[in-house]
């Protein structure tokens, strides 16, 4: 059997944030799920973080996490971000694939959180963002396998298409991480000629796919919206 990215196990990662601005919004919850090669969940870690700022009502409406709740129950932001960095760095050191959906968003937010809390000089930060990560991103995979997809391509919509249970738990970090893992496994089974490779090879392939996808999206949006200034940044797995 061909080598697959999940043959030695993997982790699934997701965050919930105060918004969608990668450089300025804050992580308020995160989940890291550990799976063995048989796709059995063997361990989980979760974080609830007090970002030290107000959680916008729009974010609360999406993820259910209010300012009062995260301020009362959440960890000090610097401590929480440091723990997340340490956990992910350990995965990177053991060459464990990190599975996510639109993972470049989570990783970019985490990078800027690390910088914000003066953690960027530590070994954990360097190990994650120094080029050794193996990210498996279900969104990038689906875009590659289905170039002319008609319909929504968010996690909830694709879970319905592929029979992945998510339901009312959407925008909960643990539920989203679990769904991202299951979706990526199903995409691999659907298109083994693209995705049934080792984790490093798939990670490197996704870098090229993502750059091409953003170039195509940028061209489409510039024409459809009549605005030649529209930019779709190509950075993957992190936009620095």
N, C-alpha and C positions, 0 to 999 in steps of 0.2 A: 504494500500500500504506500502511496506517495506520502511524503512527510507533510504534516499539517501544522498550522500555527498553534493549535491547541493540544498537541500531543503530550506535552509535559505539564499541562494545567495553565491557568491564566487567572487574571483578576479583572473585574469589571468596576468601572469608576464613573461616578456622576456627582455633580454639584447642583445646588440650588443657590441662586444669587439675588442680589438686590435689583438687578436689571440686566440689560443685554450689552452694556458698554464694557468691552473687555478690559480696558485700561483703568477704568474708574470705579466700576461696580464691585461689590464685595461678596465673598462667599459666606453664606449663612448656614448651610448644611452640606454634608458630603457623605458619601458611602463608598466603601471599598469591599467588594465581595470576592472571595477566593474560591475557585473551582478546580477540581481535579480533571484529569484527562477524559473522564466519563461524564463530564458536565454536571457533577454533583457539587452543590455548595457545601464547603467544609468549614468556612470561617467567614465572619463578617465584622467590619469595623464601621462605626458611624460617628459623625461629629455634628454637634449643634454649636454654632459660633455666634457670639455677640459681636457684630461688626463695628460697634461704637458709633454708629450713625442710625438715623431713622430708616426703617424699611418702607419704601414707597408703597402706597396702597395698591398700585398696579401689580407689584411683585407679590404682595400678600394675597391678592385675588387669584394669582396663578398657583403659588406653592403653599398657601395657608399659614405661612410663618409671619406673625405680626411682630412689630417693634417690641411690644411689651413682653411677648413670649421669649424672643431670642435674648432680650436684655436681662430677663430674670433667670433663664435656664441655660443660656449659652456659655461656652468657654470664652475666656479672654482671647481676642482675635489672634494675637501673635502666638499664643500657645497652641491654638487649634491649627493654624496654618503650619506651624513647625511640625506638629504631629502628622499632618497629612503629607508634608514633604518627606518626612522620615519614612513613613509607610510606603510611599511610592518609590522612594529611592532604593529601599530594600528590594522591591520587585524588579527594578531596573538592574540592580547588581546581580540578581539571580536570573536575569534575562527572561523574566516572565512577561508575556504579552499583556498589555493594558487595553482592555476592550471598552469602548465608549460609543456614544452616538453624538455626532458633531463634536468629537473629542477635542478638536483644535480650539473650540471655545473654552472648554473647561481648563485645558492646559494653559491657554493664554491668560485667562483670569488668574489662575494659580501663580503663574510667573510674576504677574504684576502685584499680586498679594505678597509674594515672597520679597519682592523689592520694597514694597511699602513698609513691611515690618522688619527691614534690615536683615533679611535672612539670605540674601543673594550671594554672600561670600562663603556660605557654609558648604560642606561636602555634599549634603543631601540635595541642595539646589543644583550644584554643579553636575551631580550624577544624573539627575532627571533631564536637565536642559542642555547638557553638554554633548548630545548627539548619540547617546546609547539607548534611548527609549525605543520600545517596540510597541507602537500604538496601532490598534486594530479598530478602525472607525466604520461603523455600519452605514453611516450616511455617505461617505466617500465610496464605499463598496457598492451601495445600491445605485449611486449615480453612474458608476462605471458599468454595471451590469445592465442598467436600463436607461440608456441615454435619452430616449424619447418618452419618458414616463409621463402619462397623463393623469394628473391627480396630485393630491398633497403628498409631500415627502417628509413630513415630520414623524417623530417617533410613534405617536399615537396612531396616525393613519397607516403607517407601515405595519404596525403590530396587528391591526385589523386584517390587513391583506394577508399576512403570513401566519395568522393564527396564534400570535403571541399574546398571552393574557396580560392586560395592563389596566383597562377599565378606569374606575374612579381614582385609582392610585397614581395616575399620571402626575408628574411634577413633584413626586416624592423621590428623593435621591436614591433610596434603596430599590424602590420599584422600577425606576428608570434604569438603574444600573443592571438589574436582573433582566429587564426587557432588552436592553442593548446587547447583553451577552447572548441571549437566546436568538435574537434577530441575526446577529453576526454568524452564529453557527448555522442557521437556516440558509442564509445567503451563500455560505460556503458550500453547503450541500446542493443548492440550486445551480451554482456556477463553479464547479470544482476546477474547471480549466483556467479560471481567473484567480481563485482564492485558496485552493488547496495546495499551499506552499508553506515553507517555514516562516516564522514570525518576522524575521529580519527582511526576508525577500518581499513579503507582503507590505511591510512598513515602507520600504524603499519604493515599491511600485505605487503605493498610494500618494507619495510625494509628487510623482509625475502626473498621476491622474488628477490630483487636486488642482495642480497648476493649470492643466488644460481645461478642467471644468470651470475654474474661475475666469479664465480667458474667454471661454465661450459665453458664460453668463454675462460678463461685462459687455461683450459685443452686443448681445441680445438686448440688454437693458438700455444701452445707449441708443439703439435704434427704436425700441418700443416706447421709450419715454422721451425721445428727442433731446437727450442731454449727454453730450460727449464728455462731460466732466465726471461721470459716474465711475467709481473705482471699486473693483472687487479684489481685495488683497489676496495674493496667492500663497501666503505663508501657511505651511502645514509641516509638522504638527503644532507649531507655535508661531504666533505673529509677535515678533519682538518689538 
